[in-house]
Every structure is written in C-alpha cells, then in structure tokens.
Amino acid sequence: YVLPSSQPQFPLLGLIVSGGHSQLVLWRNHFDYTLLGQTGDDAIGEAFDKVAKVLGLPYPGGPSISKTAVDGDPYAFSFPKAKLANKYDYSFSGPKTAVLRAVQKLCGKEHDFPSYKLAELLTEGQKADVAASFQRIAVETVVDKAVLAFEEFSPASVVIGGGVAASPELRRQLSERIPLPIEYTDMKLCTDNGAMIATLACFK
C-alpha cells in the first residue's frame, strides 16, 4: 500500500462517493463537521451499477463503465444534471432515467420494453458512447459541488473517500478544477470498509 506521508490539514473538505453514499462534508476536526449536501436518491456508485446493468456490463458498475468509456465519446449524449434547492445536494435519478430512454431510442424500442433485453441490441460503440457520456455527467455532478464548496469555504485540504474515489475520471476532473493536491488513500483501500472503520476507531 502507498499511504500518505502526512495527515491532511483542517479545515478539510471531504467528498464521500460510493455505492451507498454521495456526501459533501466540511470537517473542522475529526469529530466536528457539517454535512453540506448529499444525494436525495441513488448514491453515485449505485447509479453506475444501474447504468452498467442497462448496458449489459458486469458488476460493480463503476470500473465496468470506466473501462468501456475509454473507447467512447463523452459528449455523444447530453444527459441532464439535477437542479436542487440545496446547492450542495445531488440527484442521480434523472441522468439514470435519461440513459434508459436514450438506450431505448437507440434500440428503437418503447418504454415498456424490458430493460434487461436492451444490451444485446446495442453495438460496442453505442455502449462506449453511453458509458462515456454518463460517466462525464455523473462525475461532473459531484465535482461541480466540490468546486463550489472549495470556493466558499477555502479548506486547507480536500479528501476523497469511498469506492468511486478509485475512478480515473473523477481524479482527472478534480485535479483540473481544484488548485490543491487532492488527498486519496491507496487505490486498494478505496473500497475497504474494514480499514475505514479501523481508522475511525484509532482516532476515537
């Protein structure tokens, strides 16, 4: 494992992105924090899983979509970003439904056509374009909010946690848009809940 050589500094902006969580949190110390925003429906990792299923890609969806997206055009489809009352909240139900509708249209099928039968009607190129376009919008959704919070609160550190922290596209977008080195754990620990719980226990 390649672990950080020093601790992140407080105040700290944390983006937690996984199959169960999409949260943006401002930490003043390890136990004094404010939840700025979170998802009102699917977590980002869950949305990746559901889109992957529509495209006939294996679980977990994040790595499958990332791999398939390499050969696709991230601007082939214009999927929506939700506008919510709290500027730091997320919603992934709209983009996820938009993917389903786009795939139904590509396949020439109506809304009542079974979604699990769509994948076999898609070409590899179509799958790649849908994957790349969805990945871009899903990642932009969380990065937009992280940038907004960074500008408002001027944290000393930005830390990313959860399984989706392993996403190369998330890392690329964040490094382009936030003018600080982003703190990540080792790629192998991004999905390791045991390590996260042990670390919390250590600080407690």
Secondary structure by P-SEA (a helix, b strand, c coil): cccccccccccbbbbbbccccbbbbbbccccccccccccccccaaaaaaaaaaaaccccaaaaaaaaaaccccccccbbbbbbccccccccaaaaaaaaaaaaaaaaccccccccccccccccaaaaaaaaaaaaaaaaaaaaaaaaaaaaacccccccccccccccaaaaaaaaaccccccccccccccccaaaaaaaaaaac
